[in-house]
Amino acid sequence: MNHAIILAAGQSQRMLSSKDKLLIKVANHPIIYYALAAINDHDLVDDITLVVNKTNRDEIVKIVKTYKFNKIKLIALGGATRRESLSKGLNALMQKRKLRPKKGDLIIVHNGANPLPSFHEITDAITIAAIEGSCIVAHEVKDTIKKVKNKKVEETIDREDLRAAQTPQVVEFSLLERALKNAEKTPKASRPEPTDEAMLLEAIGHKPAVIPAHEHNFKITDREDIERLKVLLGEAPEGFRVGIGQDSHEFATDEKERSKGLVLGGILFKNFPKLEANSDGDVILHAIFNALSQSLGEHSLGFYADSLCVKEKVTDSKKFLDIVLKKIAKEKFIIGNVGLMIECKIPKIDPLVSQLKKSLSKILAIQTQKIGITATSGENLTSFGAGKGIQCFAIISLISGKEKKNAKK
């Protein structure tokens, strides 16, 4: 049988947070959920013993019940060190008559703080351990490694044979039992405290097999690791909004109106005909308005513009945009980036991109590098591609001022 022991008894000392890192939610689930799910759902794992501490026990028990992790048969309290927690978990398993491991069984040890082990590396580690007696997963070391003493480099270590160990680490039961007993009887003064199962095995002369860890299999140690996990799991940062906007107008048919020129992105292009509208018809600013307003949960442009155009005779789209820009400032958001997709035959957009970006950068108070503009004629399949008007789609992100401040730190 293959018995898993998941270690979740650490104190999160390097997290510098009062909250247990395993209970911090990412993408709507506590971090430990992902490790439990990966091991629980693997078809080569028969049962799981979960090792917790007194502080997180009740919360983790709730998680187990909520998500019905049916392979978790035992929950044990851990010790002050990883080795002690592993020993307590293994002892709890050995005392359970129906689960008691025997010689030849495999023990799959995994960190609760390694949320994303892949199905294939778990499979391979188990398969190879069944042949070799043990197997660990590890990353190749890509950085240049220096040995430092008294804040000075003593030597450069050849990284060719170096690996950064992760979990799962799989060990044959009797071999792990012997390694743990050896560690218990060895005086502490003569040995470093083991930080993984491989160290325990090395101490009795056993050499574990090593396979590559998946690139997303890493241990959550500090806040940066949590941010990385958020990205991998597709969680938008707190204080992040996205809005999509669209606007379109046909070209004016009246020659007097057409001769007023085309307004795009706050720029007047006199050589192109004006768009039919009560305002200046700036489809770019109108689409941007709708995207910004949508991201705030507010109204579309027409809610404001119809009144302004008819009653106050306002035609400058920049003044319309001021309405939503003031709302953004009041909500303490800033614009993250702007993406525009324009469909038209007239004018050719690509030659105008530089001018448009410069103008929008000034209007929206963002860098030109954060503005993307692409265009298509749509193979003349629509009225816009046929040259009868212009359509613009905008997608915009907003970041809270607080998030921006933290990012700079």
Phi, psi and omega per residue, in radians:
M1 nan 2.768 3.119
N2 -2.014 1.953 -3.079
H3 -1.854 2.226 3.108
A4 -1.726 2.461 2.988
I5 -2.132 2.042 3.135
I6 -1.807 2.134 -3.069
L7 -1.617 2.054 -3.119
A8 -2.406 0.607 -3.061
A9 -1.843 0.099 -3.120
G10 -1.160 2.881 -3.074
Q11 -1.798 0.070 3.111
S12 0.934 0.696 -3.048
Q13 -1.139 -0.551 -3.112
R14 -1.462 -0.098 -3.139
M15 -1.375 -0.354 -3.108
L16 0.934 0.793 -3.140
S17 -2.438 2.595 3.119
S18 -1.329 -0.318 -3.117
K19 -1.632 2.376 3.072
D20 -1.022 2.204 -3.077
K21 -1.035 -0.521 -3.110
L22 -1.211 -0.320 -3.105
L23 -1.739 -0.064 3.092
I24 -1.212 2.319 -3.093
K25 -1.490 2.341 3.040
V26 -2.308 2.211 -3.096
A27 0.947 0.728 3.028
N28 1.304 0.111 3.085
H29 -2.280 2.546 3.044
P30 -1.107 2.598 -3.063
I31 -0.952 -0.704 -3.094
I32 -1.133 -0.420 3.121
Y33 -0.931 -0.743 -3.044
Y34 -1.184 -0.690 3.097
A35 -1.171 -0.764 3.131
L36 -1.078 -0.753 -3.116
A37 -1.132 -0.723 -3.112
A38 -1.081 -0.747 -3.123
I39 -1.369 -0.744 -3.112
N40 -1.074 -0.629 -3.047
D41 -1.535 -0.018 -3.112
H42 -1.445 2.280 -3.029
D43 -1.241 -0.263 3.124
L44 -1.585 -0.039 3.118
V45 -1.717 2.206 -3.095
D46 -1.598 -0.686 -3.131
D47 -2.706 2.826 -3.085
I48 -2.280 2.344 2.945
T49 -1.902 2.189 -3.089
L50 -1.855 2.170 -3.109
V51 -1.839 2.099 -3.060
V52 -2.164 -3.126 3.028
N53 -2.019 3.016 -3.066
K54 -1.110 -0.536 -3.075
T55 -1.313 -0.737 -3.052
N56 -1.702 -0.048 -3.026
R57 -0.955 -0.918 -3.057
D58 -1.069 -0.738 3.141
E59 -1.149 -0.712 -3.119
I60 -1.218 -0.632 3.066
V61 -1.045 -0.718 3.100
K62 -1.076 -0.718 3.136
I63 -1.100 -0.770 3.131
V64 -1.039 -0.761 -3.128
K65 -1.245 -0.727 -3.107
T66 -1.058 -0.767 -3.053
Y67 -1.707 0.093 3.037
K68 0.909 0.918 3.057
F69 -1.342 1.535 -2.943
N70 -1.263 -0.246 3.125
K71 -1.481 -0.169 3.107
I72 -1.379 1.829 -3.072
K73 -1.720 -0.424 -3.083
L74 -2.381 2.484 3.001
I75 -2.219 2.040 -3.069
A76 -2.062 2.672 3.059
L77 -1.462 2.353 -3.106
G78 -1.510 -2.999 -3.126
G79 -2.010 -2.851 -3.071
A80 -1.371 -0.390 -3.121
T81 -2.197 2.931 3.105
R82 -1.069 -0.759 -3.129
R83 -1.056 -0.755 -3.130
E84 -1.142 -0.682 3.123
S85 -1.144 -0.722 3.093
L86 -1.095 -0.761 3.131
S87 -1.058 -0.782 -3.139
K88 -1.129 -0.685 3.102
G89 -1.143 -0.759 3.137
L90 -1.172 -0.692 3.116
N91 -1.110 -0.707 3.104
A92 -1.084 -0.683 3.121
L93 -1.169 -0.722 -3.115
M94 -1.187 -0.457 -3.123
Q95 -1.451 -0.190 3.138
K96 -1.578 1.882 -2.975
R97 -0.968 -0.762 -3.077
K98 -1.284 -0.321 -3.100
L99 -1.902 -0.175 -2.990
R100 -0.862 2.102 3.132
P101 -1.243 2.710 3.104
K102 -2.255 2.971 -3.133
K103 -0.958 2.305 -3.113
G104 1.741 -0.381 3.061
D105 -1.222 2.712 -3.141
L106 -1.885 2.477 3.052
I107 -1.916 2.077 -3.131
I108 -1.751 1.870 -3.115
V109 -1.707 2.224 -3.110
H110 -2.399 2.509 3.086
N111 -1.396 2.319 3.006
G112 -1.097 -0.361 -3.118
A113 -1.563 0.084 3.003
N114 -1.845 1.540 -2.965
P115 -1.324 -0.342 -2.966
L116 -2.168 0.893 3.010
P117 -1.223 2.458 -3.113
S118 -1.458 2.720 3.111
F119 -1.016 -0.723 -3.049
H120 -1.235 -0.665 -3.138
E121 -1.236 -0.581 3.048
I122 -1.095 -0.811 3.123
T123 -1.025 -0.860 -3.088
D124 -1.148 -0.689 -3.140
A125 -1.113 -0.713 3.117
I126 -1.169 -0.792 -3.095
T127 -1.084 -0.782 -3.111
I128 -1.267 -0.640 3.113
A129 -1.108 -0.575 3.114
A130 -1.109 -0.441 3.137
I131 -1.661 -0.797 -3.007
E132 -1.625 -0.228 -3.092
G133 1.703 -0.468 3.086
S134 -2.864 2.772 3.092
C135 -2.784 2.411 3.061
I136 -2.142 2.803 3.028
V137 -1.839 2.510 -3.088
A138 -2.731 2.669 3.092
H139 -1.640 2.528 2.967
E140 -1.157 2.533 3.114
V141 -1.537 2.111 -3.061
K142 -1.752 -0.395 -3.119
D143 -1.423 2.776 2.996
T144 -1.335 2.224 -3.024
I145 -1.813 2.240 3.128
K146 -1.985 2.433 2.963
K147 -1.621 2.144 -3.029
V148 -2.069 2.394 3.067
K149 -2.423 2.311 -3.096
N150 0.944 0.691 3.094
K151 1.123 0.388 3.089
K152 -2.295 2.564 -3.137
V153 -1.256 2.187 3.062
E154 -1.608 -0.688 3.132
E155 -2.891 2.835 3.048
T156 -1.757 2.254 -3.095
I157 -1.564 2.330 3.085
D158 -1.146 2.044 -3.058
R159 -1.462 -0.116 -3.064
E160 -0.921 -0.738 -3.085
D161 -1.782 0.163 -3.113
L162 -1.577 2.522 3.090
R163 -2.419 2.569 3.074
A164 -1.781 1.910 -3.010
A165 -1.267 2.474 3.029
Q166 -2.251 -2.966 3.021
T167 -2.174 2.741 0.311
P168 -1.361 2.669 2.972
Q169 -2.154 2.157 -2.985
V170 -1.949 2.259 -3.089
V171 -2.365 2.447 3.042
E172 -1.114 2.398 -2.971
F173 -0.907 -0.929 -3.058
S174 -1.155 -0.537 3.108
L175 -1.201 -0.755 3.111
L176 -1.159 -0.704 3.128
E177 -1.059 -0.744 3.131
R178 -1.154 -0.694 -3.139
A179 -1.141 -0.698 3.123
L180 -1.181 -0.703 3.114
K181 -1.132 -0.666 3.102
N182 -1.094 -0.739 3.139
A183 -1.142 -0.632 -3.122
E184 -1.193 -0.611 -3.079
K185 -1.570 -0.243 3.117
T186 -1.386 2.215 3.137
P187 -0.966 2.384 -3.099
K188 -1.034 -0.593 -3.099
A189 -1.124 -0.405 -3.058
S190 -1.761 0.064 -3.137
R191 -2.545 2.546 3.016
P192 -1.320 2.660 3.113
E193 -1.206 2.155 -3.093
P194 -1.097 2.394 3.123
T195 -1.851 -0.061 2.982
D196 -2.770 3.071 -3.061
E197 -1.225 -0.558 -3.141
A198 -1.034 -0.656 3.111
M199 -1.103 -0.669 3.091
L200 -1.086 -0.723 -3.114
L201 -1.247 -0.669 3.109
E202 -1.028 -0.631 -3.085
A203 -1.159 -0.360 3.098
I204 -1.865 0.243 3.055
G205 1.482 0.160 3.123
H206 -1.624 2.421 -3.128
K207 -1.941 1.873 -3.121
P208 -1.169 2.552 2.989
A209 -1.245 2.672 -3.107
V210 -2.232 2.314 3.038
I211 -2.186 2.758 -3.118
P212 -1.140 2.373 3.015
A213 -1.419 2.599 3.059
H214 -1.115 2.557 -3.075
E215 -1.025 -0.457 -3.132
H216 -1.636 0.036 3.116
N217 -1.574 1.785 3.131
F218 -2.516 2.789 -3.106
K219 -1.584 2.353 3.068
I220 -1.364 1.983 -3.111
T221 -2.058 -0.748 -3.092
D222 -2.347 -3.086 -3.079
R223 -1.086 -0.588 3.137
E224 -1.097 -0.627 3.101
D225 -1.134 -0.663 3.115
I226 -1.148 -0.710 3.110
E227 -1.111 -0.674 3.093
R228 -1.104 -0.736 3.127
L229 -1.103 -0.687 3.108
K230 -1.028 -0.733 3.129
V231 -1.118 -0.805 -3.108
L232 -1.110 -0.581 -3.108
L233 -1.630 0.052 3.041
G234 1.337 0.393 3.119
E235 -1.480 2.237 3.070
A236 -1.276 2.442 3.118
P237 -1.031 2.630 3.070
E238 -1.045 2.431 -3.122
G239 1.387 0.431 -3.125
F240 -2.018 2.261 3.130
R241 -2.244 2.680 3.073
V242 -2.361 2.438 3.082
G243 -2.374 2.573 3.098
I244 -2.071 2.331 3.131
G245 -2.313 2.715 3.133
Q246 -2.525 2.593 3.004
D247 -2.720 2.642 3.116
S248 -2.643 2.598 3.069
H249 -2.546 2.595 3.008
E250 -1.593 2.806 3.111
F251 -1.246 2.498 3.117
A252 -1.084 2.532 3.124
T253 -1.676 -0.459 3.101
D254 -1.238 2.219 -3.049
E255 -1.089 -0.613 3.125
K256 -1.123 -0.733 3.111
E257 -1.179 -0.773 -3.117
R258 -1.023 -0.618 -3.062
S259 -1.263 -0.156 3.131
K260 -1.259 -0.279 3.082
G261 1.644 2.794 -3.089
L262 -1.602 2.278 3.058
V263 -1.880 2.108 3.114
L264 -2.372 2.253 3.089
G265 1.029 0.497 3.137
G266 1.456 0.113 -3.128
I267 -1.977 2.406 3.061
L268 -1.607 2.107 3.070
F269 -1.886 1.763 -3.003
K270 -1.215 -0.362 -3.071
N271 -1.462 -0.029 -3.141
F272 -2.123 2.636 -3.075
P273 -1.233 2.628 3.122
K274 -1.232 2.631 3.047
L275 -1.513 2.518 -3.131
E276 -1.211 2.066 3.138
A277 -3.000 2.738 3.030
N278 -1.182 -0.485 3.114
S279 -1.723 -2.769 3.076
D280 -1.334 -0.114 3.057
G281 1.293 0.403 -3.088
D282 -1.247 1.632 -3.058
V283 -1.105 -0.512 3.141
I284 -1.184 -0.878 -3.141
L285 -1.171 -0.580 3.114
H286 -1.162 -0.748 3.115
A287 -1.145 -0.701 3.109
I288 -1.111 -0.725 3.100
F289 -0.992 -0.879 -3.097
N290 -1.084 -0.669 3.119
A291 -1.161 -0.777 3.137
L292 -1.133 -0.776 -3.111
S293 -1.151 -0.685 3.110
Q294 -1.096 -0.705 -3.128
S295 -1.111 -0.432 3.109
L296 -1.622 -0.070 -3.088
G297 1.346 0.452 -3.072
E298 -1.781 -2.968 -3.052
H299 -1.434 2.902 3.068
S300 -1.365 2.965 -3.082
L301 -1.011 -0.706 -3.090
G302 -1.017 -0.528 3.132
F303 -1.005 -0.617 -3.115
Y304 -1.756 -0.737 -2.940
A305 -1.196 -0.670 -3.099
D306 -1.020 -0.734 3.139
S307 -1.195 -0.759 -3.117
L308 -1.123 -0.724 -3.107
C309 -1.180 -0.799 -3.040
V310 -1.349 -0.860 -3.026
K311 -1.456 -0.723 -3.043
E312 -1.842 -0.030 3.099
K313 1.028 0.550 3.106
V314 -1.447 2.198 -3.142
T315 -2.077 -0.247 -3.101
D316 -1.354 1.975 -3.090
S317 -1.106 -0.409 3.092
K318 -1.093 -0.582 3.121
K319 -1.251 -0.590 3.035
F320 -1.083 -0.789 -3.084
L321 -1.095 -0.545 3.113
D322 -0.977 -0.574 -3.122
I323 -1.030 -0.884 -3.086
V324 -1.354 -0.538 3.099
L325 -1.130 -0.614 3.083
K326 -1.193 -0.639 3.092
K327 -1.130 -0.692 3.115
I328 -1.095 -0.781 3.129
A329 -1.108 -0.689 -3.139
K330 -1.125 -0.646 3.124
E331 -1.422 0.029 3.120
K332 1.090 0.712 3.010
F333 -1.880 2.748 2.967
I334 -2.233 2.738 3.141
I335 -1.363 2.229 3.127
G336 -1.441 -1.033 3.080
N337 -2.705 2.856 -3.099
V338 -2.268 2.272 3.047
G339 -2.112 2.247 -3.115
L340 -2.126 2.379 3.037
M341 -2.170 2.044 -3.038
I342 -1.979 2.318 3.087
E343 -2.018 2.075 3.106
C344 -2.979 2.900 3.021
K345 -1.823 -0.612 3.128
I346 -2.187 2.231 -0.098
P347 -1.477 3.051 2.971
K348 -1.259 2.148 -3.004
I349 -1.400 -0.683 -3.040
D350 -0.910 -0.765 3.130
P351 -1.163 -0.275 -3.095
L352 -1.726 -0.097 -3.006
V353 -0.987 -0.788 -3.104
S354 -1.051 -0.777 3.123
Q355 -1.130 -0.747 -3.125
L356 -1.103 -0.748 3.138
K357 -1.090 -0.750 -3.131
K358 -1.084 -0.750 3.136
S359 -1.169 -0.804 -3.133
L360 -1.155 -0.592 3.098
S361 -1.049 -0.713 3.140
K362 -1.239 -0.756 -3.094
I363 -1.175 -0.729 -3.030
L364 -1.677 -0.112 3.139
A365 1.027 0.808 3.026
I366 -2.316 2.849 -3.135
Q367 -1.243 2.597 3.139
T368 -1.077 -0.505 3.140
Q369 -1.129 -0.315 -3.124
K370 -1.687 0.213 3.100
I371 -2.056 2.151 3.102
G372 -2.013 2.296 -3.122
I373 -2.286 2.115 3.042
T374 -2.192 2.834 -3.076
A375 -2.567 2.744 3.089
T376 -2.609 2.725 3.018
S377 -1.730 -0.107 3.126
G378 1.095 0.460 -3.139
E379 0.923 0.560 3.080
N380 1.078 0.371 -3.087
L381 -1.438 -0.271 3.109
T382 -2.087 2.987 3.128
S383 -1.121 -0.495 3.119
F384 -1.245 -0.758 3.093
G385 -1.171 -0.426 3.134
A386 -1.465 -0.036 3.057
G387 1.633 0.263 -3.099
K388 -1.612 -0.164 -3.121
G389 -3.130 -2.920 -3.115
I390 -2.369 2.404 3.063
Q391 -2.146 2.449 3.135
C392 -2.355 2.335 2.996
F393 -1.934 2.464 3.120
A394 -2.290 2.424 2.979
I395 -2.210 2.290 -3.006
I396 -2.377 2.436 3.043
S397 -1.882 2.525 3.050
L398 -2.059 2.469 3.095
I399 -2.173 2.363 3.127
S400 -1.155 2.607 3.119
G401 -1.002 -0.581 3.127
K402 -1.130 -0.771 3.133
E403 -1.097 -0.716 -3.135
K404 -1.087 -0.748 -3.137
K405 -1.093 -0.748 3.141
N406 -1.165 -0.632 -3.134
A407 -1.102 -0.645 -3.132
K408 -1.172 -0.580 3.125
K409 -1.153 nan nan
